[in-house]
Structure formats: structure tokens, C-alpha cells
Amino acid sequence: MKIPVLQRSNLSILLLSLAVALFCAPRVRAQTAASSAAQNVPRSAPASTASAAAQSPATPAAASAKSYEFDIAATKQWTDTGLDLRAGEKLHVTATGSITYPAGNSSKSKPRTFGPDGLTRGWADLVHQYAVSSGGHGALIGRLGSGDAAQAFLLGADKQYEAPVAGRLFIGINQSNKDASGAQGSFHVTIEVTDPGLSGAAAALAGGPADAPIPGITPNLLEKIPRRVSDQQGNPGDMVNVLIVGSQDDLVRAFTAAGWVHVDSSVRNTVLTGFIDSMEKKDYLTMPMSALYLFDRPQDYGFAHAEPVKVVMSRNHLRVWKSPYEVEGRQLWCVAATHDIGFERDQRNNGITHKIDPAIDGEREFVNDTLSGTGLVIARDHVTPKNALTDAKTATGGSFHSDGRLVVLVLKPTASASAASQ
């Protein structure tokens, strides 16, 4: 049957319209899904956070409301996913793809290609500046937040992850800036939300609980706590700037989870541990620190947090003393935290000693942020004692200054401690 010209023209237009609709519809749906994902990311977070997520450098391509995909370029150390996680939110992270590091200057050096689990650690890794010291070189890693206190963790090719506190998720590669400058390739990452996490405003509060008065931390108690520690000769030194409430197990668990390491108590232990760690291709962070005194005895614990290659001259470190006081039936610990930033003359004997950052409040907040980021801090507050210390010198003669406040951290009880109290 012969179709009139006008009908043929109308039919052509109809077929063309159908083809355009079929071609464009999936693309519109994909864009809508991605847009919904960006808008849905904060999940009860403040509007300012939602805006930041929408402007994130990495825009997730969402397969559904609970699944996101990213390409992590080899040339970057960290990529902002734009995802603001809630406390307790659970993710299943999987990754594929490969990255190649070019051959070095040696004639025996060859290009190295690897997947999301990274390269096997070798002797050269003993002096590196990778974010996850125990992870493979070039492995896929993550962290909550972008500050110096954000603790990086290993993701690899397959990881079940639960956010300990609320925060912005960053994904990176366990490599140095030098590695990134010559690297090629990328990892394709898929994030599936398996549990949306806790509900309520507190669950969306980044970095842990908000400051609030802590019962038992009274002006009378604060007056009993010395403002400063001293050396063996009685010379006043570092400031007591952190108070921690919890058992010994609670204390050790929190510092360990926050990436702090227990410091050796003697030079003999240093040599032995350093040899063993070198044989096992581990980083050695536990160089000893000198004994200082509070309550007429040396510290009960020393903890350090540092980049391995910088540990000799620069590290965040602190000393902890068990106080004779309790807060609502739980042990109170006193902490003097400082940040070593180099060396200076020891004015007691003209020797060489570590120089601390004189802006000592920065180290107080580093302790606060690292411990609070573990999810093991259930309450915290900043308090100003009577006769607050604002300017002073260390036992070796170095000066420091402060706003005089102490941060108080109440730790989540361990399971054994909770059972014992019932």
C-alpha cells in the first residue's frame, strides 16, 4: 500500500521522536540519580555540609541511593568523595583497577604494576612517609576528615567499614608525593551503604560529642591537680593539659585505636625493639622519652604519634599519670602533651634536647581530635582551672604559651569494665 507523502512525513517524525526519547531517557535517569546522591549525602547534616558535598572535587556516579562509584587517579594522594558519613554508618568498599610506578634510575629497576592491595612491603619501606604505615605501598586507603588528626586506614580491594564518628570520607593511595608525580592508572571504587548508622543530631556531629559539662569535674577537683610536671631535680616543666576519665584498659585501647604507640621506657628496649621491628620491616616509632614527675613519681605511660622518617626530630608525644582521684567512680588520668618540632640547647647542662612547639594548645587539641575520632570518647569538655597557666618554660628552658584550658575526655568503658560495674 502506498503511503501518502504527508503521512510518511508524520510517521518519520514519530519514529524520530521515539528514538530520541529512548536514547535520552537513561541518561536523564543517571543524572537524576547522581544529583539525588549528592543531595542525599549529608543525611541530616547541616545545609553548609550539603553545599560542600555538592561542590566536591569527586562527584559520585550513583547506581542507587545507597551505592556510589569513584575513579581514584594515581596522581593524587587524597580524593574528597563528598560523602558525609554518620556515626555507625556501615560501608562495603570494593576496588578494581591497577596503578603503575615507572622504573627508577637504576638499570635493574623495572616498572611496578599493582592492584588496590598495593605492593608487598620491602626494606625500602623502613624510611617512608606513607599514611598507613602497616599497609602496602600504593594500597587504597581511607580516612574521615581532612585535618592532621584524621587517622588513615587500609581499604585495599575489599573492606567492610564502620564509621566510628561522623565525618567526610576521603579515599587515597598509600604513597608519597614523589610516587604520585610519576604514577599512572587508577582504581575504580564502589561504595555500598549496608547500614545508615545511628539516628539523631549527635550521630551527624563530625568528630565526636559536643563539649558539655561533665559531672564530677568540679573546681575543687581541678584545684587539687598540679598545673605542671617537673624533672627529677624538681624543676617545673610541661603543662598538664589533658584529663582522661576511664580504666587503664580504656586508656590503652583509646590511644591504640587513635594511632598512638606505647613508647619504650629504656634505651636498651629501644635497641632491641628497633632491631626486631627492622627485621619485620615495621616502622619504629617507640623511641624513649625522658622521665618527668607528677604526684612524686615518673609517668605511668608514654605515647607517641609521628611519621616514621621524622620520629627522631619531630613527633607528637605525651606522658600519662594515674592520679589519686576518681570521677564518679572512674579513674582520672593526667596528661602532659607536647609536640617536638626540632632541637635546641638544654639550658640546664648546655646539652641538646628536643624543642617543643611553644603554641602548646595545638597538641592538646591533637590529642582531643585523635582520641575523639575513634568513637571511644563518650563525653568531653574544655575547662579553665583557677590560677590557669598561660605562659611558662619547660624544665630545659624552652618557653610555651596557652589559653590555660584543659580538655577532659570521658572514655567508653570496655566490655569487661561494664560487666564488672553491673
N, C-alpha and C positions, 0 to 999 in steps of 0.2 A: 504494500500500500504506500502510495506516495504521500509524504507529509508536507503540508503547505510550508512555505518559507517562514511565515510568521510563527507557526507552531514549532518549527525546528529551532528558530531563534530562542523562543521561550524555554524549550527543553534544554538547549545548551546552557542558558543562564542558570536553570535549576540545577543541572549536573555540576556546573562550576561552583555554585554556592554550597552544594553538599560537600564537594571535595575540600573547599576552603574550611568549612566547619569541622570536618573530620581531622584535618591536618592541624588546625589551631587549638582544638579543644583540649588535648592532653597537655599542651604547653601552658595553657591558661591555668589548668588544674595544678601543674607543677609549681608555677609561680605563686599561686594562691597558697599552696601548702608551705612553700618556703617562707612566704610572708607571714603566715599564721604561726609558723615555728618561731620566727624572730620575735613576734609579738607575744608568744606564749612562754618564751624562755624564762623570764623572771619569776613567774608563778607566785604572785602575791608580793613580789619585791617592789620597792618604791618606783615611781614613774621615771625618776632620773636614771635608775639602773636599766630600765627597759629601753630608754633612749640610747644609752651606751651600748647595749647589746645590738640594737638595730644598726649602729654605726661601726660595728666590729669589723676588723680587717678581714676575718674569715667568715663568710656568710654560709651557714649550713644549708645543704640541699636536703630537705626533709622528705623521707619516704612516707612518713605518717607523723602524727602528733607526738610520738614517743621514739622516733628514730631519726638520727642525724648522720650526715656524711661529710667528711672533710678530706681535702688533699693537703698533706703536710710536706712542704717543699724542703729539700735537703739543705737549701741555702739559709734556712732560718733555725735559730735555736728554740724560739718560742712562738707559738701562734695563738692568738686570742680566739677561742671558739665562739664567744658571745653567749655562752650558756651559763646562767646563774643558778647554781645548784642549791637546794635546800638541805638543811641538816638531816642526815639519814637517807638521803636520796641514793638509790642504788642503780648502777650502770653496768652494762655488759659492753666492754670495749674490745673490738676486734680490728686487726690491721693486716693489710697485704701490701705488696709492692717491694721495691728494692732501692737502695742507695749505693752509690759507688764513690769511694775515695780514690783520687788519682795516685799514680805511682810517685814515690818520693824521689829525692835527688840521687839516691844510691842506685848503682847499676843492677843490684839484686832486688830492688824494690819493684813490686808489681801492684797494679790496681786491685782494690779490695771491694767486692760487692757483697752486700748482706741484706737481710730482711729485718723486720721490726724488733727481733730479739737482739740485734746488734752483733758485734764481733766478740769472740772469746777474749777475755782479759789476758794480757801478757805483761812482761816485765816493764815495758814502756809505760804501762798504765799506773805504775807506782808514783809517778810525778805528773799528775794531770789536774785539770780543773773542771771535771765533769759534775753535773748537778746531782747525779745519783752515783755515789762512789762504788756501790756494790753492783751496779748494773753494767751490762755490756756496752762497749764503746759503740756509739751510734744507735743505741736502742731507743725505742719510742717511750717517752716518759710523760708525766703529767704533774700538775700542781694546782692548788686552789689559791688564787690571788697572785698578784704580781710583785709584792714587796719582798724585801730581803729576807723576811722571816718565813716566807712561804716554803714549805718543805716539799721538795720534789719526790716523786715516787715512780717506780717502774711500771710500765704498762705492757710493753712487749707485743706479741702477736695476739694474745688473748688474756683479758683481765676482767675479773669481777671486782667492782669498786664501789665502796660506800662512802659518801661524803661525811666526814666527822663533824663538820660545821658547814654553815652556808658560805658560799664564795663563788667567784668567777673561775671557770675551768679554763686552764691553758694546757695546750699539748705541745710538746717539744721533742727535741732529739738530744740524746746524751753525748754532746760533742762540744768542742771548743769553737771559738770564733774562727780560728785558723782552719779547722776542719770544714766549717760551713762555707768558707770563702771558695773552696775548690770542689765541694761535693756536687754530685749530680743525681737526679732522680727524685722520688718522693714516696711517701707512704699514704695509702688510701685507708682512712679510718672510718669505721662505722660505730656509732654510739647508740645503744638501745637502752631506754629507761625502763628498768624492770620493777621499780618501786618509786613512787613520787616523793617519799620521805615524810617527815613529820609535818603536821599542820600547825597553824598559829603563827603569830608575828615573830616569836622568838626563833622559830625554825628558819626564817628568812633573814635573820640578822647576821651579817657576814662577820666571821672571825670569833664567834663565841658569844657568851652572855654579855648583856649591857652592864655597866657599872651600877651597883646598888649597895646600900649599907648592909654590912654583914654583922649579924648578931654575935656578940662576944668580942668584937674588935672595938674596945672601948678606949677612951682617953687614958683611963687608969692603966690598962694593959700596955698601951703604947709608951707610957712614961717609964715602964719597967725595962723596956728593950733598949740596950745601948745604941746610940746613934752610929758608932763606928767600931771597927775591929782594930786590933793592934798587932805589932810584930812581937817576937819573943822578948825583946828588950822593953816592951811596953809603949813603944812609940805609936801614937794613933795613926790609923791608915784608912782603908777603904770604908765607904759608907754602907750601912745596912739599908738596902733599897727595895727588897722584896720579902714578903712574908707569905708562907705557904702553909695551908691547913690540910692535914691528911696523915696517914700512916707512913711508915718507912717504905712499904711496898707500893703505896700510892705514889710516893715521891719518885722512886726509881722508875716505875712504869711510865709516869708522865714525861720525865726527861728523856727516857729512851725513845718513846714514841715521837718526841719532838726533834729527834736527830742529834741530841746531845750525847756525848760519850763520857764514861766514867774515867777520870784522869788517874794515871799511875801515882802512887804515893812515894816512890823512891826512884833514884837513878838506876839502881840495879834492876828494878822491874821494867824500867824504860828500855834498857839494852835488851833484855830477854824478850819482852813483848814485841819490840821493834824487829828483832830477828825473825821471830815466828810469823809476824804479820807480813814481812817481806817474802818469806818462803811461801806463804799462802797467797801472795800477790794482793794483799789487802792494804788499804790506806792506814797510815799510822798517825792517829790524832791524839794519842793519850800521853803526850809529854807531860811530866810532872810540873806542879806549881808549888811554890814555897808555902810553908805553913804560916797561917795567920791565926790570931786567937780571939775568941769570944766566949764569954762565960768561963774564963780561965782555962780554956783548952783549945787545941787546934781544930780545924774544920773536920766534920764527920764525912763530908763528901766534897769532891771537886768534879765539876763537869765542864766540858769544852765543846765548842761548836765552831768549826773552821773549814776552810778549803785546805785539802791535804798539802798542796805545794807551798802554802803560805803559813803553815802551822807554827813554824819557828818564830816568826816575827809578828804575825797578826792572827789573833783568834778571839772569839767571844768566850769568856770564861767566868766562872763563878765558884764561890765556896759556900757550903751549906752547914749550918749548925743546928742541932736539935736543942730547942730552947727548954727551959724548965716549966713552960706554960702550956696550957691546953685551951682550945676554943670550943665550947660546947661539947666537951668530952673527946675532942680530937687533937692530936699532937700539932703544935705550932713550930715551924722551922723558920730560921732566919737566914737570909741570903745576902751576900755582898757580891754584886755582879759588876764587872768592868770589861772594857774592850781594849785589848792590846793592839796598838797601831804602829809599833816600831820599838826603837831602843833609845835610852837616854842615860845620863850619868846618875848613879846611885849616890845621893848626897851624904849617906851615912859613911861610906867607905871609898868613894871615888871609883867604884866598880861600874859595870854595865848592867843595866836592868831594863825590863820592859817599860815602855811609855804607854800610859793609858789615854784613851780619848777623854779630854777634860770635860766634854759635854756628857756627863755620866748618865743622864736621864735616858739617853738613846739606848743604852744597854739594858736599863730597867724595862723599857718598852719592848726590846728584842726578846727578853725572857717572857714577858707578858704575851706577846704575839705568838711565839713559837709554842708555848705550852697551851695557850687557849685554842690554837689551831688544831690540836689533837682531839678535841671533843671531850677531854678528860677534866676540863675546868667547868664546874657547875655554878660558880658564883665568883665575882671579882669586884674590886673597888679600889680607888685611889684615896689614901688617907694622908692627912698632914698632922704629924705629931706636934706637941708643944715643944718649943725650942728646936724647930726644924733646922737641919743642916743645909746651908746653901752654898758656902764656899769653904774649901779646906785643902789640905795637902795629904798625899799618901805617905806611908812610912818611909818611902825612898826619896821624898821631897817633891814629887810631881804634884801639880795643882789640879783641882777639879771643881766644877760648879753644878748646882742642882736647883730645882724648884722646891726641894725639901720634902716632896711627897714619897710615900711608899706605895707599891702596888700589892694588894692582898689577893691571893688566889686560893680558892677552896676547891680541892680535888675530888673527883668522883671516887667513892670508895671501891676498892677491889671486891670481887665476889666473896672472898674469904672474910674480909672485914665486915661486909654487910651481913653475912650469915652469923658471924660472931656476936653482932650487936642485937640480933633478934632473940 
